[in-house]
Amino acid sequence: MMSVHVHGANCKRCCLSRRCFLGTTAAAAVGLTLFRSPHAYGGSELGDYIDLNSFRPKPQVRIKGAVFRETPPYWLGWPGKSWDVEGYRKQFAEDFAARAKLVGVDLDQQESPVETDEALEKFINELKANPPDAVIVTLQHMSNWKRAEKITELGIPTIIFAPIGTAFTGHVLKISRKPGVHVISSLEMDGVEQAFRMVRAKRQFENTNLLVLRGTERKEDNLEGLGATVKTAPRDLMHELFNEMPENDEVHAVAEGMFQGAEKVV
């Protein structure tokens, strides 16, 4: 790991003054504290432990769900296997809710399946009026891919859950390659959970600020695709803060704690 000489104006590069050592040690300890356990310094009390997880953004994530199908009764299945259409609808809804709770996202599942073009139009208008962070569409009939495609045209990240018996290669080949669309052709819920995590991660990135110390200018940019904000500040700002580090009891305690917690002092 490369370091930059940030000692006081009166110290020589060949050695450290007592003040420079304390100042540099305290500044370095701030970074180390982020990655060490509360007992990293041999049990000494150096203040509150900083938990990295506390810095992680926790935005509210809203996902809207709906089932697209034909009006029952109809047969759904695969050679040698038939489905209980309504039974599986309820089971999938329960499984989705459980995975959403596990991930920590708010899932609002429409109780009435979308079975007509009129119902589809109503659902689309609701999405336009109050766009969620993502939509999950469960297909229960092969003829509903055209309806699902209309959802992908709204510009809202779309998860399409197509259980066995509702999709062939021709159905998924094109739509699965559209930006913002994630197709799951499976009966397993792990894929759904992973999709929920991707939606959550995107919202977390949008609520993330990255600090870059470089050059002499201050500026702010948006990281395309992820949405994170990158804030650039002059590199000398870090040096100035290091040089302003006071020699007080807290700094002495940090330095002493690092000595006590070190495996070896050279």
Backbone as CSV, one residue per row, in Angstrom:
resi,resn,N_x,N_y,N_z,CA_x,CA_y,CA_z,C_x,C_y,C_z
1,MET,0.851,-1.188,0.000,0.000,0.000,0.000,0.885,1.235,0.000
2,MET,0.763,2.150,-0.936,1.573,3.346,-1.017,1.061,4.382,-0.038
3,SER,1.971,5.166,0.537,1.585,6.235,1.444,2.198,7.535,0.972
4,VAL,1.648,8.639,1.423,2.122,9.960,1.050,2.655,10.640,2.287
5,HIS,3.813,11.298,2.188,4.405,11.985,3.334,3.523,13.174,3.707
6,VAL,2.978,13.163,4.898,2.053,14.220,5.318,2.455,14.809,6.658
7,HIS,3.720,14.694,7.038,4.151,15.158,8.345,4.185,16.679,8.408
8,GLY,4.453,17.189,9.602,4.494,18.632,9.805,5.630,19.285,9.042
9,ALA,5.585,20.624,9.000,6.543,21.362,8.183,7.969,21.249,8.701
10,ASN,8.148,20.978,9.996,9.479,20.969,10.591,10.131,19.592,10.654
11,CYS,9.417,18.547,10.245,10.000,17.215,10.368,10.786,16.851,9.117
12,LYS,11.735,15.940,9.275,12.563,15.487,8.166,12.008,14.170,7.634
13,ARG,12.168,13.956,6.340,11.635,12.735,5.751,12.338,11.491,6.284
14,CYS,13.553,11.645,6.789,14.287,10.467,7.229,13.799,9.945,8.574
15,CYS,13.015,10.713,9.324,12.534,10.258,10.620,11.231,10.954,10.959
16,LEU,10.573,10.491,12.030,9.308,11.059,12.472,9.495,11.749,13.810
17,SER,8.977,12.969,13.912,8.940,13.601,15.221,7.831,12.951,16.031
18,ARG,7.860,13.187,17.344,6.822,12.612,18.207,5.444,13.100,17.774
19,ARG,5.345,14.387,17.459,4.058,14.945,17.052,3.592,14.346,15.728
20,CYS,4.533,14.213,14.768,4.168,13.647,13.467,3.712,12.202,13.607
21,PHE,4.414,11.454,14.470,4.016,10.058,14.654,2.599,9.968,15.203
22,LEU,2.308,10.782,16.224,0.979,10.734,16.829,-0.091,11.167,15.838
23,GLY,0.211,12.219,15.088,-0.780,12.704,14.132,-1.052,11.709,13.031
24,THR,0.031,11.146,12.471,-0.131,10.182,11.390,-0.774,8.897,11.882
25,THR,-0.373,8.450,13.078,-0.950,7.232,13.643,-2.440,7.382,13.875
26,ALA,-2.840,8.524,14.422,-4.265,8.739,14.686,-5.059,8.774,13.396
27,ALA,-4.502,9.427,12.378,-5.207,9.499,11.099,-5.344,8.120,10.478
28,ALA,-4.265,7.326,10.567,-4.327,5.970,10.014,-5.298,5.108,10.792
29,ALA,-5.358,5.339,12.090,-6.242,4.521,12.926,-7.697,4.719,12.578
30,VAL,-8.030,5.911,12.097,-9.415,6.151,11.693,-9.822,5.164,10.618
31,GLY,-8.926,4.957,9.619,-9.229,3.989,8.573,-9.239,2.572,9.084
32,LEU,-8.265,2.244,9.954,-8.204,0.877,10.469,-9.410,0.538,11.308
33,THR,-9.921,1.514,12.024,-11.073,1.258,12.889,-12.265,0.765,12.097
34,LEU,-12.362,1.205,10.854,-13.497,0.798,10.035,-13.491,-0.695,9.758
35,PHE,-12.320,-1.297,9.770,-12.209,-2.686,9.341,-11.909,-3.655,10.476
36,ARG,-11.757,-3.139,11.687,-11.412,-4.018,12.787,-12.584,-4.181,13.726
37,SER,-12.526,-5.224,14.510,-13.610,-5.521,15.435,-13.566,-4.577,16.622
38,PRO,-14.641,-4.533,17.451,-14.654,-3.662,18.615,-13.528,-3.982,19.589
39,HIS,-12.957,-5.200,19.531,-11.924,-5.600,20.479,-10.552,-5.662,19.817
40,ALA,-10.387,-4.961,18.698,-9.148,-5.077,17.936,-7.942,-4.543,18.686
41,TYR,-8.137,-3.642,19.627,-7.020,-3.054,20.348,-6.893,-3.631,21.749
42,GLY,-7.087,-4.934,21.861,-6.871,-5.598,23.125,-7.875,-5.220,24.187
43,GLY,-9.060,-4.816,23.792,-10.108,-4.528,24.758,-10.082,-3.105,25.267
44,SER,-9.164,-2.249,24.787,-9.135,-0.873,25.257,-10.337,-0.113,24.729
45,GLU,-10.803,0.854,25.521,-11.971,1.639,25.137,-11.513,2.883,24.391
46,LEU,-11.644,2.882,23.094,-11.214,4.014,22.281,-12.392,4.726,21.647
47,GLY,-13.556,4.573,22.216,-14.726,5.211,21.643,-15.636,4.203,20.986
48,ASP,-16.682,4.687,20.353,-17.666,3.817,19.725,-17.069,3.104,18.517
49,TYR,-17.407,1.823,18.408,-16.997,1.032,17.245,-17.795,1.474,16.026
50,ILE,-17.112,1.661,14.910,-17.769,2.083,13.677,-18.074,0.847,12.842
51,ASP,-19.340,0.560,12.672,-19.772,-0.608,11.908,-19.923,-0.214,10.446
52,LEU,-19.202,-0.897,9.564,-19.285,-0.571,8.137,-20.704,-0.678,7.607
53,ASN,-21.479,-1.618,8.142,-22.846,-1.795,7.659,-23.702,-0.559,7.891
54,SER,-23.307,0.259,8.873,-24.091,1.459,9.158,-23.975,2.488,8.044
55,PHE,-22.947,2.361,7.198,-22.772,3.291,6.089,-23.545,2.849,4.847
56,ARG,-24.056,1.639,4.868,-24.749,1.115,3.692,-26.111,1.792,3.556
57,PRO,-26.406,2.352,2.384,-27.715,2.990,2.194,-28.851,1.990,2.394
58,LYS,-29.924,2.460,2.988,-31.087,1.598,3.231,-32.346,2.271,2.672
59,PRO,-32.402,2.438,1.356,-33.573,3.081,0.756,-34.783,2.156,0.760
60,GLN,-35.961,2.753,0.730,-37.173,1.948,0.573,-37.240,1.464,-0.876
61,VAL,-37.408,0.173,-1.058,-37.450,-0.417,-2.396,-38.840,-0.981,-2.639
62,ARG,-39.519,-0.481,-3.670,-40.888,-0.883,-3.980,-40.910,-1.728,-5.253
63,ILE,-41.509,-2.907,-5.152,-41.680,-3.785,-6.310,-43.161,-4.118,-6.443
64,LYS,-43.683,-3.967,-7.638,-45.089,-4.278,-7.925,-45.167,-5.617,-8.634
65,GLY,-46.120,-6.456,-8.224,-46.256,-7.771,-8.828,-47.646,-8.029,-9.373
66,ALA,-47.711,-8.822,-10.432,-48.996,-9.208,-11.013,-48.842,-10.525,-11.762
67,VAL,-49.949,-11.253,-11.859,-49.997,-12.513,-12.603,-50.707,-12.269,-13.925
68,PHE,-50.083,-12.686,-15.023,-50.685,-12.579,-16.348,-51.105,-13.982,-16.788
69,ARG,-52.377,-14.131,-17.181,-52.869,-15.445,-17.600,-54.159,-15.283,-18.393
70,GLU,-54.677,-16.399,-18.885,-55.993,-16.424,-19.507,-57.035,-16.690,-18.414
71,THR,-58.292,-16.477,-18.754,-59.352,-16.713,-17.773,-59.578,-18.214,-17.604
72,PRO,-59.421,-18.743,-16.393,-59.651,-20.183,-16.169,-61.112,-20.540,-16.417
73,PRO,-61.408,-21.829,-16.658,-60.484,-22.970,-16.561,-59.733,-23.217,-17.866
74,TYR,-58.503,-23.642,-17.740,-57.716,-24.096,-18.887,-56.627,-25.027,-18.370
75,TRP,-56.079,-25.800,-19.281,-55.041,-26.756,-18.902,-53.681,-26.090,-19.030
76,LEU,-52.847,-26.277,-18.016,-51.479,-25.777,-18.053,-50.555,-26.882,-17.562
77,GLY,-49.498,-27.133,-18.311,-48.599,-28.181,-17.860,-47.521,-28.500,-18.859
78,TRP,-47.007,-29.679,-18.719,-45.902,-30.185,-19.513,-46.204,-31.654,-19.747
79,PRO,-45.656,-32.270,-20.788,-45.940,-33.695,-20.985,-45.691,-34.515,-19.722
80,GLY,-46.732,-35.139,-19.236,-46.630,-35.935,-18.022,-46.908,-35.172,-16.746
81,LYS,-47.236,-33.875,-16.865,-47.457,-33.063,-15.672,-48.480,-31.975,-15.963
82,SER,-49.463,-31.821,-15.093,-50.428,-30.728,-15.220,-50.400,-29.895,-13.948
83,TRP,-50.821,-28.651,-14.077,-50.750,-27.705,-12.973,-52.124,-27.381,-12.416
84,ASP,-52.140,-27.101,-11.120,-53.291,-26.464,-10.488,-53.055,-24.959,-10.618
85,VAL,-53.670,-24.349,-11.629,-53.374,-22.950,-11.969,-53.559,-22.022,-10.772
86,GLU,-54.716,-22.064,-10.149,-54.987,-21.166,-9.022,-54.144,-21.531,-7.801
87,GLY,-53.945,-22.810,-7.591,-53.129,-23.240,-6.460,-51.703,-22.729,-6.560
88,TYR,-51.129,-22.822,-7.763,-49.766,-22.334,-7.943,-49.701,-20.811,-7.869
89,ARG,-50.759,-20.136,-8.319,-50.762,-18.670,-8.207,-50.613,-18.258,-6.745
90,LYS,-51.380,-18.897,-5.877,-51.314,-18.578,-4.446,-49.966,-18.973,-3.850
91,GLN,-49.447,-20.121,-4.287,-48.159,-20.580,-3.757,-47.029,-19.641,-4.154
92,PHE,-47.024,-19.233,-5.432,-45.993,-18.301,-5.882,-46.079,-16.983,-5.120
93,ALA,-47.302,-16.504,-4.889,-47.480,-15.243,-4.162,-46.890,-15.338,-2.756
94,GLU,-47.120,-16.460,-2.093,-46.569,-16.660,-0.747,-45.041,-16.737,-0.789
95,ASP,-44.524,-17.451,-1.778,-43.068,-17.590,-1.893,-42.410,-16.245,-2.205
96,PHE,-43.020,-15.473,-3.104,-42.480,-14.153,-3.436,-42.447,-13.258,-2.202
97,ALA,-43.544,-13.280,-1.435,-43.633,-12.437,-0.239,-42.548,-12.807,0.770
98,ALA,-42.304,-14.107,0.917,-41.282,-14.563,1.864,-39.892,-14.109,1.427
99,ARG,-39.606,-14.209,0.135,-38.289,-13.798,-0.361,-38.126,-12.279,-0.289
100,ALA,-39.198,-11.546,-0.540,-39.129,-10.086,-0.442,-38.828,-9.654,0.986
101,LYS,-39.460,-10.318,1.942,-39.213,-10.010,3.353,-37.773,-10.318,3.727
102,LEU,-37.251,-11.422,3.215,-35.876,-11.819,3.499,-34.878,-10.790,2.967
103,VAL,-35.139,-10.286,1.764,-34.236,-9.328,1.133,-34.408,-7.928,1.720
104,GLY,-35.621,-7.626,2.185,-35.879,-6.307,2.742,-36.443,-5.326,1.741
105,VAL,-37.290,-5.809,0.829,-37.957,-4.933,-0.135,-39.462,-5.012,0.076
106,ASP,-40.155,-3.959,-0.331,-41.612,-3.919,-0.214,-42.231,-4.461,-1.498
107,LEU,-42.943,-5.568,-1.391,-43.574,-6.197,-2.551,-45.082,-6.038,-2.457
108,ASP,-45.656,-5.365,-3.442,-47.103,-5.161,-3.517,-47.637,-6.010,-4.663
109,GLN,-48.282,-7.120,-4.336,-48.785,-8.041,-5.354,-50.271,-7.797,-5.603
110,GLN,-50.603,-7.535,-6.845,-52.002,-7.324,-7.212,-52.777,-8.621,-7.036
111,GLU,-53.876,-8.549,-6.317,-54.643,-9.752,-6.002,-55.328,-10.327,-7.236
112,SER,-55.861,-9.469,-8.093,-56.593,-9.942,-9.275,-55.642,-10.158,-10.448
113,PRO,-55.584,-11.362,-11.008,-54.721,-11.607,-12.164,-55.150,-10.769,-13.366
114,VAL,-54.184,-10.453,-14.206,-54.456,-9.745,-15.458,-54.823,-10.793,-16.501
115,GLU,-56.109,-10.813,-16.878,-56.607,-11.848,-17.797,-57.174,-11.276,-19.090
116,THR,-57.287,-9.955,-19.175,-57.855,-9.318,-20.369,-57.003,-8.110,-20.747
117,ASP,-57.208,-7.618,-21.965,-56.488,-6.424,-22.409,-56.903,-5.204,-21.591
118,GLU,-58.166,-5.181,-21.169,-58.645,-4.069,-20.343,-57.938,-4.059,-18.983
119,ALA,-57.773,-5.242,-18.416,-57.072,-5.343,-17.131,-55.603,-4.957,-17.285
120,LEU,-55.023,-5.301,-18.434,-53.634,-4.936,-18.697,-53.486,-3.419,-18.785
121,GLU,-54.397,-2.779,-19.489,-54.343,-1.323,-19.629,-54.461,-0.636,-18.267
122,LYS,-55.340,-1.150,-17.424,-55.499,-0.589,-16.083,-54.214,-0.747,-15.274
123,PHE,-53.595,-1.903,-15.376,-52.352,-2.165,-14.651,-51.243,-1.232,-15.132
124,ILE,-51.155,-1.044,-16.445,-50.137,-0.155,-17.013,-50.344,1.275,-16.540
125,ASN,-51.579,1.735,-16.514,-51.869,3.100,-16.064,-51.482,3.295,-14.597
126,GLU,-51.679,2.271,-13.793,-51.288,2.348,-12.382,-49.771,2.448,-12.245
127,LEU,-49.057,1.716,-13.079,-47.597,1.779,-13.045,-47.095,3.152,-13.480
128,LYS,-47.725,3.721,-14.480,-47.324,5.045,-14.953,-47.605,6.115,-13.899
129,ALA,-48.718,5.976,-13.205,-49.102,6.973,-12.203,-48.203,6.926,-10.971
130,ASN,-47.748,5.744,-10.626,-46.912,5.582,-9.432,-45.834,4.536,-9.717
131,PRO,-44.803,4.914,-10.477,-43.797,3.932,-10.900,-43.058,3.306,-9.714
132,PRO,-43.015,1.991,-9.653,-42.226,1.315,-8.616,-40.766,1.231,-9.051
133,ASP,-39.948,0.659,-8.204,-38.544,0.465,-8.566,-38.376,-0.712,-9.523
134,ALA,-39.349,-1.622,-9.523,-39.321,-2.763,-10.440,-40.702,-3.404,-10.468
135,VAL,-40.927,-4.212,-11.503,-42.174,-4.965,-11.649,-41.813,-6.438,-11.807
136,ILE,-42.554,-7.305,-11.131,-42.386,-8.741,-11.361,-43.689,-9.287,-11.929
137,VAL,-43.596,-9.858,-13.115,-44.746,-10.417,-13.821,-44.622,-11.938,-13.815
138,THR,-45.640,-12.605,-13.305,-45.680,-14.068,-13.324,-46.589,-14.523,-14.455
139,LEU,-46.057,-15.308,-15.365,-46.847,-15.800,-16.491,-47.444,-17.160,-16.157
140,GLN,-48.732,-17.297,-16.435,-49.401,-18.583,-16.244,-50.079,-19.056,-17.527
141,HIS,-49.596,-18.535,-18.624,-50.079,-19.014,-19.924,-49.111,-18.538,-20.998
142,MET,-48.848,-19.395,-21.978,-47.893,-19.062,-23.029,-48.326,-17.887,-23.891
143,SER,-49.608,-17.639,-23.978,-50.102,-16.587,-24.868,-49.954,-15.192,-24.275
144,ASN,-49.371,-15.067,-23.086,-49.308,-13.764,-22.420,-47.959,-13.058,-22.548
145,TRP,-47.085,-13.557,-23.396,-45.798,-12.895,-23.569,-45.935,-11.520,-24.206
146,LYS,-46.908,-11.346,-25.090,-47.130,-10.033,-25.710,-47.529,-9.006,-24.655
147,ARG,-48.336,-9.436,-23.704,-48.725,-8.534,-22.623,-47.521,-8.186,-21.752
148,ALA,-46.695,-9.190,-21.477,-45.497,-8.935,-20.674,-44.559,-7.964,-21.384
149,GLU,-44.493,-8.079,-22.710,-43.620,-7.194,-23.475,-44.056,-5.738,-23.351
150,LYS,-45.351,-5.502,-23.239,-45.845,-4.128,-23.065,-45.345,-3.527,-21.745
151,ILE,-45.183,-4.355,-20.733,-44.659,-3.862,-19.458,-43.200,-3.449,-19.613
152,THR,-42.440,-4.219,-20.388,-41.019,-3.900,-20.566,-40.820,-2.597,-21.326
153,GLU,-41.832,-2.140,-22.034,-41.725,-0.902,-22.804,-41.931,0.344,-21.955
154,LEU,-42.261,0.178,-20.682,-42.528,1.322,-19.806,-41.255,1.949,-19.252
155,GLY,-40.125,1.265,-19.399,-38.881,1.796,-18.863,-38.671,1.486,-17.396
156,ILE,-39.499,0.620,-16.825,-39.362,0.194,-15.433,-38.660,-1.163,-15.425
157,PRO,-37.631,-1.353,-14.608,-36.992,-2.670,-14.535,-38.026,-3.771,-14.335
158,THR,-37.971,-4.792,-15.182,-39.012,-5.820,-15.203,-38.428,-7.211,-14.993
159,ILE,-39.013,-7.929,-14.043,-38.668,-9.327,-13.791,-39.814,-10.177,-14.323
160,ILE,-39.524,-11.099,-15.213,-40.554,-11.988,-15.750,-40.301,-13.391,-15.209
161,PHE,-41.235,-13.885,-14.411,-41.133,-15.230,-13.852,-41.995,-16.145,-14.705
162,ALA,-41.334,-16.997,-15.489,-42.026,-17.887,-16.418,-41.797,-19.328,-15.987
163,PRO,-42.688,-19.891,-15.174,-42.516,-21.267,-14.696,-42.502,-22.264,-15.853
164,ILE,-42.016,-23.456,-15.567,-41.997,-24.517,-16.567,-43.399,-24.714,-17.134
165,GLY,-43.478,-24.721,-18.464,-44.768,-24.887,-19.118,-45.317,-23.608,-19.708
166,THR,-44.605,-22.477,-19.496,-45.101,-21.199,-20.015,-44.129,-20.551,-20.988
167,ALA,-43.017,-21.218,-21.296,-42.025,-20.578,-22.158,-41.235,-21.591,-22.964
168,PHE,-40.995,-21.236,-24.226,-40.053,-21.935,-25.076,-38.947,-20.949,-25.449
169,THR,-37.919,-21.448,-26.105,-36.800,-20.591,-26.489,-37.261,-19.389,-27.301
170,GLY,-38.210,-19.618,-28.189,-38.700,-18.526,-29.020,-39.335,-17.399,-28.224
171,HIS,-39.912,-17.727,-27.080,-40.532,-16.695,-26.250,-39.486,-15.820,-25.558
172,VAL,-38.427,-16.441,-25.066,-37.488,-15.722,-24.201,-36.277,-15.153,-24.940
173,LEU,-36.009,-15.625,-26.149,-34.764,-15.277,-26.838,-34.574,-13.770,-26.977
174,LYS,-35.576,-13.074,-27.441,-35.447,-11.644,-27.703,-35.685,-10.807,-26.450
175,ILE,-36.755,-11.097,-25.741,-37.131,-10.253,-24.606,-36.114,-10.339,-23.469
176,SER,-35.464,-11.494,-23.321,-34.506,-11.651,-22.225,-33.238,-10.836,-22.438
177,ARG,-33.035,-10.349,-23.657,-31.851,-9.558,-23.969,-32.125,-8.062,-23.968
178,LYS,-33.326,-7.674,-23.641,-33.651,-6.254,-23.570,-33.054,-5.651,-22.300
179,PRO,-32.459,-4.468,-22.388,-31.942,-3.810,-21.182,-33.061,-3.585,-20.167
180,GLY,-32.781,-3.881,-18.921,-33.771,-3.668,-17.875,-34.751,-4.802,-17.699
181,VAL,-34.534,-5.931,-18.399,-35.444,-7.080,-18.303,-34.665,-8.296,-17.803
182,HIS,-35.243,-8.995,-16.834,-34.623,-10.201,-16.279,-35.655,-11.323,-16.323
183,VAL,-35.390,-12.361,-17.111,-36.322,-13.474,-17.284,-35.856,-14.663,-16.449
184,ILE,-36.789,-15.228,-15.682,-36.511,-16.411,-14.872,-37.434,-17.524,-15.343
185,SER,-36.883,-18.546,-15.975,-37.675,-19.684,-16.424,-37.344,-20.855,-15.516
186,SER,-38.095,-20.985,-14.438,-37.753,-21.949,-13.403,-38.930,-22.119,-12.455
187,LEU,-38.821,-23.109,-11.579,-39.766,-23.262,-10.470,-39.104,-22.907,-9.139
188,GLU,-37.807,-22.611,-9.180,-37.053,-22.319,-7.969,-37.193,-20.849,-7.589
189,MET,-37.155,-20.573,-6.280,-37.309,-19.213,-5.786,-35.982,-18.482,-5.600
190,ASP,-34.867,-19.204,-5.686,-33.577,-18.538,-5.513,-33.353,-17.468,-6.573
191,GLY,-33.811,-17.749,-7.793,-33.668,-16.768,-8.861,-34.479,-15.518,-8.602
192,VAL,-35.655,-15.682,-8.008,-36.496,-14.534,-7.668,-35.827,-13.705,-6.574
193,GLU,-35.302,-14.389,-5.578,-34.606,-13.676,-4.493,-33.424,-12.880,-5.043
194,GLN,-32.661,-13.489,-5.942,-31.516,-12.800,-6.527,-31.965,-11.577,-7.319
195,ALA,-33.083,-11.694,-8.025,-33.606,-10.556,-8.778,-33.998,-9.423,-7.837
196,PHE,-34.637,-9.759,-6.716,-34.989,-8.742,-5.723,-33.731,-8.063,-5.189
197,ARG,-32.681,-8.845,-4.985,-31.429,-8.275,-4.481,-30.804,-7.325,-5.506
198,MET,-30.938,-7.644,-6.781,-30.410,-6.762,-7.819,-31.146,-5.430,-7.825
199,VAL,-32.456,-5.477,-7.660,-33.246,-4.242,-7.615,-32.835,-3.413,-6.401
200,ARG,-32.677,-4.079,-5.265,-32.263,-3.373,-4.050,-30.877,-2.755,-4.216
201,ALA,-29.951,-3.520,-4.826,-28.590,-3.021,-5.024,-28.581,-1.776,-5.906
202,LYS,-29.428,-1.770,-6.932,-29.499,-0.601,-7.820,-29.943,0.626,-7.040
203,ARG,-30.935,0.482,-6.184,-31.401,1.613,-5.373,-30.325,2.038,-4.372
204,GLN,-29.572,1.089,-3.856,-28.497,1.437,-2.927,-27.402,2.226,-3.639
205,PHE,-27.071,1.818,-4.863,-26.083,2.570,-5.630,-26.566,3.996,-5.871
206,GLU,-27.832,4.152,-6.159,-28.379,5.484,-6.414,-28.326,6.370,-5.181
207,ASN,-28.199,5.766,-4.011,-28.109,6.518,-2.757,-26.686,6.521,-2.187
208,THR,-25.710,6.220,-3.038,-24.326,6.119,-2.587,-23.499,7.297,-3.084
209,ASN,-22.671,7.854,-2.201,-21.716,8.897,-2.557,-20.304,8.334,-2.447
210,LEU,-19.523,8.482,-3.500,-18.130,8.034,-3.514,-17.219,9.261,-3.504
211,LEU,-16.260,9.293,-2.585,-15.332,10.419,-2.487,-14.006,10.049,-3.134
212,VAL,-13.548,10.895,-4.056,-12.261,10.710,-4.722,-11.391,11.921,-4.416
213,LEU,-10.212,11.690,-3.837,-9.260,12.764,-3.570,-8.236,12.769,-4.694
214,ARG,-8.333,13.805,-5.551,-7.472,13.831,-6.737,-7.411,15.249,-7.289
215,GLY,-6.227,15.629,-7.753,-6.092,16.917,-8.415,-6.333,18.097,-7.495
216,THR,-6.821,19.188,-8.094,-7.033,20.426,-7.331,-8.463,20.945,-7.431
217,GLU,-9.311,20.271,-8.175,-10.667,20.771,-8.410,-11.708,19.996,-7.614
218,ARG,-12.820,20.677,-7.382,-13.996,20.034,-6.790,-15.044,19.851,-7.887
219,LYS,-15.603,18.651,-7.991,-16.664,18.418,-8.961,-17.509,17.236,-8.526
220,GLU,-18.640,17.095,-9.167,-19.576,16.020,-8.830,-20.112,15.404,-10.116
221,ASP,-20.034,14.077,-10.216,-20.497,13.359,-11.404,-21.399,12.208,-10.992
222,ASN,-22.166,11.729,-11.960,-23.022,10.570,-11.741,-22.448,9.379,-12.491
223,LEU,-22.312,8.255,-11.783,-21.756,7.049,-12.389,-22.823,6.400,-13.263
224,GLU,-22.650,6.511,-14.568,-23.661,6.036,-15.510,-23.915,4.539,-15.349
225,GLY,-25.181,4.182,-15.360,-25.561,2.782,-15.233,-25.875,2.389,-13.809
226,LEU,-25.037,2.826,-12.865,-25.253,2.493,-11.459,-25.987,3.600,-10.713
227,GLY,-25.752,4.845,-11.119,-26.451,5.953,-10.482,-25.758,6.522,-9.264
228,ALA,-24.602,5.986,-8.882,-23.886,6.496,-7.712,-23.306,7.875,-8.016
229,THR,-23.210,8.711,-6.989,-22.640,10.042,-7.125,-21.162,10.002,-6.757
230,VAL,-20.318,10.501,-7.657,-18.876,10.554,-7.420,-18.488,12.004,-7.155
231,LYS,-18.016,12.267,-5.945,-17.598,13.617,-5.561,-16.075,13.671,-5.508
232,THR,-15.506,14.576,-6.296,-14.056,14.729,-6.345,-13.646,15.968,-5.564
233,ALA,-12.653,15.818,-4.682,-12.136,16.926,-3.881,-10.624,16.990,-4.056
234,PRO,-10.010,18.168,-3.840,-8.555,18.292,-3.989,-7.800,17.319,-3.086
235,ARG,-6.739,16.747,-3.611,-5.978,15.770,-2.837,-5.335,16.404,-1.605
236,ASP,-4.929,17.658,-1.712,-4.272,18.319,-0.582,-5.195,18.452,0.618
237,LEU,-6.494,18.317,0.407,-7.429,18.419,1.523,-7.123,17.365,2.579
238,MET,-6.776,16.161,2.157,-6.448,15.102,3.104,-5.181,15.448,3.874
239,HIS,-4.192,16.013,3.175,-2.951,16.395,3.843,-3.213,17.474,4.881
240,GLU,-4.045,18.421,4.538,-4.351,19.500,5.471,-5.024,18.970,6.730
241,LEU,-5.934,18.022,6.546,-6.612,17.445,7.712,-5.636,16.662,8.581
242,PHE,-4.709,15.953,7.940,-3.693,15.229,8.705,-2.864,16.196,9.551
243,ASN,-2.447,17.302,8.928,-1.590,18.256,9.626,-2.314,18.973,10.760
244,GLU,-3.641,19.008,10.691,-4.418,19.672,11.735,-4.743,18.745,12.901
245,MET,-4.313,17.488,12.814,-4.609,16.531,13.871,-3.965,16.981,15.178
246,PRO,-4.723,17.212,16.236,-4.154,17.704,17.499,-3.461,16.586,18.272
247,GLU,-2.517,16.971,19.114,-1.864,16.016,20.003,-2.577,16.086,21.353
248,ASN,-3.594,15.259,21.512,-4.390,15.290,22.737,-4.500,13.880,23.320
249,ASP,-5.272,13.759,24.381,-5.397,12.464,25.054,-5.978,11.399,24.134
250,GLU,-6.917,11.785,23.289,-7.541,10.810,22.393,-6.530,10.253,21.400
251,VAL,-5.692,11.139,20.852,-4.674,10.698,19.904,-3.674,9.777,20.594
252,HIS,-3.283,10.143,21.825,-2.365,9.286,22.583,-2.992,7.909,22.818
253,ALA,-4.288,7.886,23.129,-4.970,6.619,23.386,-5.014,5.756,22.135
254,VAL,-5.242,6.380,20.980,-5.265,5.628,19.726,-3.894,5.033,19.440
255,ALA,-2.849,5.853,19.608,-1.493,5.364,19.359,-1.145,4.224,20.311
256,GLU,-1.486,4.381,21.590,-1.200,3.340,22.568,-1.976,2.065,22.244
257,GLY,-3.220,2.226,21.822,-4.033,1.073,21.464,-3.465,0.307,20.293
258,MET,-2.893,1.032,19.324,-2.297,0.363,18.171,-1.055,-0.420,18.583
259,PHE,-0.280,0.135,19.507,0.885,-0.603,20.005,0.455,-1.881,20.714
260,GLN,-0.564,-1.783,21.552,-1.017,-2.938,22.321,-1.621,-4.012,21.424
261,GLY,-2.278,-3.597,20.362,-2.933,-4.555,19.476,-2.043,-5.088,18.377
262,ALA,-0.823,-4.545,18.263,0.079,-4.962,17.183,0.693,-6.327,17.475
263,GLU,0.843,-7.140,16.447,1.534,-8.415,16.597,3.038,-8.208,16.732
264,LYS,3.536,-7.135,16.110,4.966,-6.868,16.154,5.201,-5.382,15.965
265,VAL,6.120,-4.810,16.722,6.495,-3.404,16.594,7.926,-3.353,16.085
266,VAL,8.137,-2.679,14.970,9.479,-2.603,14.378,9.968,-1.163,14.381
